[in-house]
C-alpha cells in the first residue's frame, strides 16, 4: 500500500520506517529543505552546525534506543557520566552534582539525592521523599490523574518544602517542558521521576556525535528509500482534498518557485505535522467532528535555542547542565559533549531560553545581551577580568510553536493515532502515548501509527519480524 505522510520529523520518519518493515510504501513529504522537524539542524558558512534544540537522550528512551539499534547507529550516541549537574546561583561559578552510583534502581537515585548536601537539607529530603511516595507506590495511573494540578499545586498539596521547587523543580520543569512549575501539569515531571526511580540507567544522558539531521534523520531516510519508500523535501502540503464520504481523496502539494501544484494519491494518508499546523490544515467538514475539535485544547509552546561561540574554553564539563537561571533552562558546551563539534581551545555553548513567551518576538541583539548577562553569573572567572571572554559569533533559532504546551488538563485533548476517518491517521508527540512531548514520544507515536495502519490492513502487510513497542513512560528533557 502507498502511504502519504506529511511531515519529516521523527514522528513521520519513524512511521515510514516501520511501514516499510511490513511491506508498505511510504511517501514522506517535508515542507522545508531539511529533515528533522523539531530536531532539524543547519550548517553555516563556516561549516558550523546550529540546531532547533539542545537534544539530550536518556536511558529511559527505550523506543528511541531500539530505533538506533535497528538502524545500526548505536555508536553515534555518546553516553556521559551518570550524573545530574546544577549551577549554584548563590555561589557563581560552582556546581552541585547528583552522582548516580551503578547499583539497582531506585536505590541508585535515592543514594544520589542523599549524598547531595548542597541544595537540600535532610529535613527537605525527607519531606520530598514522603511527598513523592504516592506517585511511586500508586504508579502511572496516579501520575496521570494528577494532570488536573500544576506541579506547584501538587507540591504544595503534598507538603513539599518550597525550596525543593525553587532549587530543583524550576530547573527541571523548564528542561522538560520549557515552562515553569506554576504552569506545567504535575503529570510531566512525575512521569520523569517515575522512570528515573524505576530504571537503573533511566536518568543517564547521551549526546549525539553530530547534527541530528545528518546523524539520525538521514539514516532513517536512507533506510526508507532503500526499501522502496520516498522522502521528499521542499514538498509542502497545501490541501487535504476529500471524497464525498469524507475520506481523503488526495493531498495537494504546493508547487515552489513557479512550479504547478501536484496531486498526490495514496491508499492511506498520515499527518505527522505539529498540532498547530494540523489544526490549520483540517478540511472544513472535519472541523465539526468532536475528535478534531478536541485539538483546539492543544497548542505549541515557544522555544528559543542559542548557539554562542567564544574565543576560549569556558568549561571542560562534558555533560548537560541545569542553569537554575531565571532566563535559561539547560545548556551544554558542545565542544566537549559532541564529537563533531569538538574544539580543545574554544567553547560553543548551546543554551535553551525558557520560558520564551516574553522573548520570542524580541530582537536577536536583545536575546544575546540578556544571555550574556546570565553567562557572567555562570562563568564569572571568564567575564569579570581584565581580558573577558569574547563572543565570536552566534546563531539563534526561534520556534514559535514547539512541542505541545503541557499545562494541566491537556491529557484529555491528546488524540489517538487512529482517527474517525478510515484512511487518515495522526503521528506526533502530541498524540496519546505515554512519553509526552519528546523525541521518544515522537518516535513511539510514529511506531504506533504504523502499527495501527498494519493492523487495519492485515491483508496487505507482509509477515516480518515485529519490532516491540515499549510504552512505559519516559522524560522530555531538552526537547527533549
N, C-alpha and C positions, 0 to 999 in steps of 0.2 A: 504494500500500500504506500502511496505517496502521502507524506505528512508535511504540510507547510507550517513552519514555526517562525513567528515574528519575534525577533529578539535574539541576539547572540551573546548574551551574558552567560553566567554559569548555569542558570536555570535552563535556558534554551539549548545551550551546547550539551549539557548533561542529558537532557531529554532526548536530543538527537542521537547521542552516543548509545543510549540504552535501547532506542528504537532500532538502530542498525544491528544490535546484538540479537534481536528476534526477527530479523529479516525485512524490516520495513525500510523505506527510502525517504529520509527526511530532507527537506529543503529549508535551510536556516537563512533568514533574511535579517540583515543588520542595517539600520538606517545610517549609521556613521561609517567612517572609513577605517575603523579599528574594532577589533573584537574585545569582548570583556564586559560591556555594560558598566556596572559599578566597580569592576576591578580593572578597567581599561588603563593603559599607560601609553605615553608618547615619548619620543626621543627628540631632544632639542638640537640646535645647530652644532653644539659642541659634542654631541654624541651621548649626552647625559639623559637618563630616564627620569620622568616625573609621572606620578600615578594619581588615580582618582582617590585613593585612600591608603592609609597605613595598614597593610594586610598582615595580620598575625594569625597563625594556625595553631590550634590547640589539640592536645592529645584526646580531648573529648569531642573530636570531629570524626567519628567512625566512617561516615559515608564519603567524606572528602578523602580520607586516608585510603579507603578502599578504591576510590577512583584513581588516585595516584598509582596504586599498585597495579590496577588493570591497564593503565597507560604505560607502565614500566618506567615511571619517572620519580619513584620514591626518593632517589638520591638527590633530588632537587630541593628537598626540604632540609633546611639546616636547623637541627634541634639545638636549643640553648640549655644552659644550666637550669635545673628545675627550681626556679625562684620567682617571686614577685617583688619588684623594687619600686618604692615610693620615694619621691622627693620629700624633704622636710622643710617647708617654707619658713618655719621658725628658726631653722638653722641653715641658712643659704649655703648651697654647695654640698650638702650632706644627704645621705640616703638611708632609708630604713628598709630592711630586707626580711622577707618571709621565705627562708630557705626550706624547701620541702625535702625531707630525707627519703631515701629509697626503701621505704617499708610499706606494707599494705595500707590501702585506704580503709577507713577515714583517718587512721592514726597518723599518717604522714602529714596531712593538712593540719590536723589538730596540734601536732607537735610543733609545726612551723609557727602557728599562732602563739602557742605557749612560750616559745623561745624568744618571740619578739617583744621587747620591753620599751621600744622607742615610741610607739604610737598609742598603746593601750595599757592601762593599769590592770592588775589582777582582778580587781572588782569589776571593771568594764568587760574583761574577757569572760568572766563567769556570767554576767548578765547577758552578754551577747550570746553565749552558748545556750543558756536557758531559753532565750527568745527564739533561737533557731530550731530548738528541739521539735516543735510541731511539724515544721517543714521536712525535717529529716525522718521522723517517725512515721508520719502520715503520708509521705510520698508525693508524687506528682499530681495526684488528684487534688490534694490540699493546695499545692502550689498554684494550680490553675484556678482554683476558687478564689484565690487572693487577687485576681485580676480586678476586683472591684475597689481595691485600695491602691493608692500611690505607695511607693516604697517608704516614704517618710511617715505616712499614716500608719503603715504596718509596723514599722519600727517602734513608733510611739505606743501602739496598742500592745506590743509585746514587752514594753517596759525597757527597751534597749536604750542605753545611755546616748544622749545627743552627740557626744564626742565620737561615738562609733560612726555616726552619719557623717560628721564633718571630716573625720580623719580618713575613713575608708570608703564609705558608700558614695560620696560625691564623686570621687575619682573613678570608682567602679561603674557608676551609672553613666557617666559621660563616656567612658570607654565602651560600654556595652551598647548604649542606645543614643548617645550624643545629646542627652537631656539630663536634667538634674533629678535628684531623688524626690523632690516635691511634685514632679510631673510624671515620672516613669511608673508604670504598673509594677507592683510588687512581684508579679509573676516572673518578670525577666531576670532580675538578679538572684531570686530564689532558685530558679531553674539552673542558673550557672553554678550556684553554690552546691546544689544537689549533685551535679555531675562531678564537681571538684572533690566532694566528700565521698563519692561512690567509686571513682575510678583512680587507680594508682597514679597514672600519668595524665589525668584529665586536665590539670592546670599547667602542664608542661607546654612550652611555647616553641614554635618553629617559625622561621622566616624563609621565604622562597629565595633561591640563589640568584634570581634576576627579576626582570619585569614580569608581572602576571600575564601580560599579553603574549609575550614570546615563550615563557617557560611553562605556562599552564594552559592558556586558551588555544595556542597554536597546535600543541599536541592533540587536543580534543578535536580541533577542526581537521587535522590530518587523519585522525582515526576515522572520523565520519566520512571523509571523501574517499579514503582508501577502501571503504566498504560500500561505495556506490551512492552515498549521500552528497549533498551540495551545501556549501557555506558561502553565502554571497554578502559582501559588504556594499555600502552605498546603494542599498535597496530599501528605502523607507516605505512602510505600509501607509497607503493613502486612504484606503476604504475597505471595509468588510461588506461585501455585497451578498444579499440574502436571496434564497429561493422563496417561493410563495408560502411554503410551510414554515418559514422562519429559520431554516438551517442555512449554513454558509454555502453560497454558490461559488464564490471565488474571492481571492484577495486582489486588490488593485495596488500595484507597486508604482510609486511616483517616479516618473522619468526625470533625471537630473541633467542639467546643462543643455536644455533644449530637446532632450530625447523624449519620445512619446511615453505615456504611461503603459504599463504592462499588466496584462491579466494573468494571474497565476491560479491554476486549478489544481486541486488535490482531493484525496479521499477524506482526509482529516485535517483540521486546522487547529493550531495552538497559538495562544498569546503567551509569550514569555517576556512581555514588556512590563515596565513598572506599573504599579496600580494607578498612578496618576495619569499615565498615558492610556491605559486600558479604559478608564472612565471616559476619556475624551473620544476614543475610537469606537465605543459601543454603538451599534446601529440603533436608531430610534425605537424600533419595536422591542428590542431587548431592554431598553431603559425602563420600561414599565414593569418588568418582572422583578419579583421580590428578591430573587437570588442576586441579581446585579444591582438592585437598589441598595443592598447592604454595603456595597463597596464605597458608598458615599461616606461611610464612617471611617474610612482609611485615607491617609494622606502621607506623603513622604516628608521626612524631616530634613531641614537644610544642613549641609555639611561643608566645611572648608578644610582642604588639605594643603599644607605648606611644605615647600622644599627650600632649604636655605643652605647655600654653600659658603664655607668660611675658609680663611687663609691659613688656618691651623687646626690642630686637634683640640676639641673642647672636652672630650671624654674618651676613655678606652673601654667603656662598658658595652658589652655585646649582648644586649637584651632590650626588651620592651620596658619603657619607664612610664610610671604614672606621675604626672607633673604635680597634681594637687594644686594647680593654679586656677584662679577664677576664670581665666581665658582659655587655657589649653587643657586638653584631655590627656592623651598619651603621646609619646614621641619615642624616637629611636635614632641613634646615629647610624645611618645606613651604610656609612663607610666601614663600620665594624660588623654589622649584622648580616649584610648581603654580599655574597662573593663577587658578583658582577660590579657592584658599586664600591668595592674596596679601595681605600686610599690610606696609606700609612701616615701621611703627613697632613691631611686636611679632613675636616668633618663635613658631612652632608646630613643635616638634621631634617627628618621628616616628622611633621607635627600635625595633630588634628586639633582644630579650633572648635570648641564646643562649650555650651550651646552656641549655635551660629546664627540664630534667627535675627539678632540685632546687628550682625556683621555681614550678612550675605549680600547686601546692597552697598556696602561701604567700598571705598576705593582700595586698590591693592596697596597703595602707599600707606593708608591708614592701618590696614591689617598688619603690614610688615612692621610699622613703627610700634604698634601695640605689642606685637610678638617679641620684638627686640627688648622692650621694657621688661617683659616677663623673663626673657633669657638672661638678663643681667642679674636676676634674682637666683636663677638656677645655676649659673656659672659665674659667680662674682669674681673669681680669680682671673678670668679671661677678659672681663669687660671693665672692671674697676682697677685699671692700671695705667701706667704711662703709655703703654702700647696695646690698646684694646684690640681684641679680635676684630677682623674686618670682614664684612659681608661682601662676598664676591658677586653673587647673583642669586636670584630666587625664581621660583615658579609657584603660582597659586592656582589650585583647581577648585572651583566652586561647583557644588552640586545642589541646586535649589531644592530638589526633591530626591532624597536618597531612600534608604530603607523606610518602611512604614513607621510612623511615629507611635511608639508603644506606650501610650498613655492608658490609664485604667479603662476597662470596658471594651477594648478593641478586639479581644478574642472572639466575641460573638459576630464580628463583622468579617472575619477572615474566611474566605470561601474555600470549598473543596476544589480539587483539581478537575473533577468532573462537573460539568455544568448541565442545566436543563436542555441545552442544545446538543443533540446526539452526535454531531460531527465537529464540536468545538470544545476545547479544553483550555485550562489555565495552568501556567507554571510560573513560579516566582516565590521568593522567600516570604512574601506577604500571605500566600495561600496557607491553608491549615496543615501544618506539620509541626512537630514538637521542637524544632530547633530555632524558631523565631526568625527575626530578620538578620541573616548572617550568610557568609559563604556556605557554611554547612547546610543551612536552611534552603539556599538556592539549589544546591546540588541534590538534596533529598527531594525537593519539590519536583525537579525535572525527572528524577527517577520514578517518583510516584505517578507522574503524568504518563510516562512511557508505560509503566505497568498497567495503568487504567486503560490505555488505548489497546494494549496487547490482550488484556482480559476481555474487553468488549468486542474484540475481533479475533477470537481464537483460531478461526479457520484460515486466517492469513499469516499468523505468526508461526515461525518455524521453531522446532524444538531445539533449544540450545541450553548451555549452562546458564542457570538462573542466578543472577547476582543477588545476594541477600540485601534486604533493606533494613538498615538499623535505625529504629525510630526512637531510641532513647534520647532525651533532650540534651542539648549542649549549649555552649555560650555563643555570644555575638561580638566578642571583643574586637575593637578597632576595625570595624567593617568586616568588621568584622564581620 
